[in-house]
Amino acid sequence: MGRYFSGIRLGAIALLLGLLAACSATYRNHGYVPLDDDLALVVVGEDNRESVAQKVGRPSSAGVLNTSGWYYVGSRWKHSGWRPPEEITREVVAISFDEEGVVENVERFGLEAGQVVVLSRRVTDSNVKGVSFIRQLLGNIGNFTAGQFLD
């Protein structure tokens, strides 16, 4: 009879541990945003589209946005048990090119209290291009579900 109860006890402990593991949060990253160390290799006023592609890679949105610049978008999602996934951060790196295809701006944007903020900027021109597009990319935080990204 002692073996019977210790088997039930082990089963109950295993079930409890399984339930605790299912409730712990997991995090997933979607998209690609170059690291600051990689972006430091991009020289404003010297590098062109091809050298940027070699140093940090091409963004997934390059085909659509090739004329205005390249936009790298990355987000982090929190998955907690039965709750729907929650997007907790989103960053955009914008690399702008002039008419000859030479880098003129390298900027990193994020969200703070619902407002688009500049996290870092290296520019040759004070006129920031594509800010309204950046606002759209960052402003849609929370309006997407993880299923839309996974499909």
C-alpha positions as CSV (number, residue, x, y, z in Angstrom):
1,M,0.0,0.0,0.0
2,G,3.0,2.3,0.6
3,R,4.1,1.9,-3.0
4,Y,0.6,2.9,-4.2
5,F,0.6,6.2,-2.3
6,S,4.2,7.1,-3.3
7,G,3.2,6.6,-7.0
8,I,0.2,8.9,-6.5
9,R,2.5,11.4,-4.8
10,L,5.0,11.3,-7.6
11,G,2.2,11.7,-10.2
12,A,0.8,14.7,-8.3
13,I,4.2,16.3,-8.1
14,A,4.8,15.8,-11.8
15,L,1.3,17.3,-12.6
16,L,2.0,20.3,-10.4
17,L,5.4,20.9,-12.0
18,G,3.8,20.6,-15.5
19,L,1.2,23.2,-14.5
20,L,3.8,25.6,-13.2
21,A,5.9,25.2,-16.4
22,A,2.8,25.9,-18.5
23,C,2.1,29.1,-16.7
24,S,5.6,30.6,-17.0
25,A,6.0,33.3,-19.6
26,T,8.0,32.7,-22.8
27,Y,9.3,35.3,-25.1
28,R,9.7,35.3,-28.9
29,N,11.4,37.8,-31.1
30,H,9.9,38.6,-34.6
31,G,11.6,40.5,-37.4
32,Y,15.2,41.7,-37.5
33,V,16.8,44.8,-36.2
34,P,20.6,45.2,-36.6
35,L,22.6,45.6,-33.3
36,D,24.3,48.9,-32.5
37,D,27.7,47.2,-33.0
38,D,26.7,46.2,-36.6
39,L,25.3,49.7,-37.3
40,A,28.5,51.3,-36.1
41,L,30.1,49.7,-39.2
42,V,27.9,51.7,-41.5
43,V,29.6,55.0,-42.3
44,V,27.2,57.9,-43.1
45,G,28.2,59.6,-46.3
46,E,30.4,56.8,-47.5
47,D,28.5,53.5,-47.5
48,N,26.0,52.6,-50.2
49,R,23.2,50.1,-50.5
50,E,25.5,47.2,-51.4
51,S,27.9,47.8,-48.6
52,V,25.1,48.2,-46.1
53,A,23.6,44.9,-47.3
54,Q,27.0,43.2,-46.7
55,K,27.5,44.8,-43.2
56,V,24.0,44.4,-41.7
57,G,21.9,42.6,-44.3
58,R,18.9,43.6,-46.3
59,P,15.6,44.3,-44.6
60,S,12.5,42.4,-45.5
61,S,10.7,45.6,-46.6
62,A,13.5,46.7,-49.1
63,G,11.5,45.8,-52.2
64,V,8.6,48.1,-51.2
65,L,10.5,50.9,-49.7
66,N,13.7,50.9,-51.9
67,T,13.3,54.6,-53.0
68,S,13.0,56.2,-49.6
69,G,15.3,53.9,-47.5
70,W,15.5,50.6,-45.7
71,Y,13.5,49.8,-42.6
72,Y,14.3,47.0,-40.2
73,V,11.5,46.2,-37.8
74,G,11.7,43.9,-34.8
75,S,9.3,43.2,-32.0
76,R,9.3,41.1,-28.8
77,W,6.2,39.1,-27.8
78,K,5.3,37.7,-24.4
79,H,3.4,34.4,-24.3
80,S,1.8,33.5,-20.9
81,G,-0.1,30.3,-20.6
82,W,-3.6,30.6,-21.7
83,R,-3.5,34.4,-22.2
84,P,-3.2,35.9,-25.7
85,P,0.3,36.9,-26.8
86,E,1.3,40.5,-25.9
87,E,3.7,42.6,-27.9
88,I,5.9,44.3,-25.4
89,T,8.5,46.1,-27.5
90,R,9.0,47.2,-31.1
91,E,12.0,48.9,-32.7
92,V,12.6,50.3,-36.1
93,V,16.0,51.0,-37.7
94,A,15.8,53.4,-40.7
95,I,18.7,53.8,-43.1
96,S,18.1,56.6,-45.6
97,F,19.9,56.9,-48.9
98,D,20.4,60.0,-51.1
99,E,19.8,60.1,-54.9
100,E,23.1,58.3,-55.6
101,G,22.4,55.5,-53.1
102,V,24.8,56.7,-50.4
103,V,23.8,56.5,-46.7
104,E,22.7,59.8,-45.4
105,N,20.8,58.8,-42.1
106,V,21.0,55.9,-39.7
107,E,18.3,56.1,-37.0
108,R,16.8,53.8,-34.4
109,F,13.2,54.5,-33.2
110,G,11.2,53.0,-30.4
111,L,8.0,53.7,-28.4
112,E,7.8,55.3,-25.0
113,A,4.4,56.0,-23.4
114,G,2.8,55.5,-26.8
115,Q,5.0,58.2,-28.5
116,V,7.6,57.5,-31.2
117,V,11.0,58.4,-29.7
118,V,14.5,58.5,-31.3
119,L,16.8,56.1,-29.6
120,S,19.9,56.9,-31.7
121,R,20.6,59.0,-34.8
122,R,23.5,59.6,-37.1
123,V,22.5,62.0,-39.9
124,T,24.0,64.3,-42.5
125,D,20.8,66.1,-43.1
126,S,18.5,67.5,-40.4
127,N,15.4,66.6,-42.4
128,V,14.4,63.2,-41.2
129,K,12.8,61.2,-44.0
130,G,10.0,58.7,-43.5
131,V,9.0,59.8,-39.9
132,S,5.3,59.3,-40.7
133,F,6.0,55.8,-42.0
134,I,8.0,55.1,-38.8
135,R,5.0,56.3,-36.7
136,Q,2.7,53.9,-38.6
137,L,5.1,51.0,-38.0
138,L,5.4,51.8,-34.3
139,G,1.9,53.1,-33.9
140,N,0.3,49.7,-34.7
141,I,1.8,48.1,-31.6
142,G,-0.8,45.9,-30.1
143,N,-3.1,46.0,-33.1
144,F,-1.7,42.7,-34.5
145,T,-2.0,39.2,-33.1
146,A,0.8,36.7,-33.1
147,G,-1.2,34.5,-35.4
148,Q,-1.0,37.2,-38.1
149,F,2.8,37.1,-37.9
150,L,3.1,33.4,-37.8
151,D,0.9,32.9,-40.9
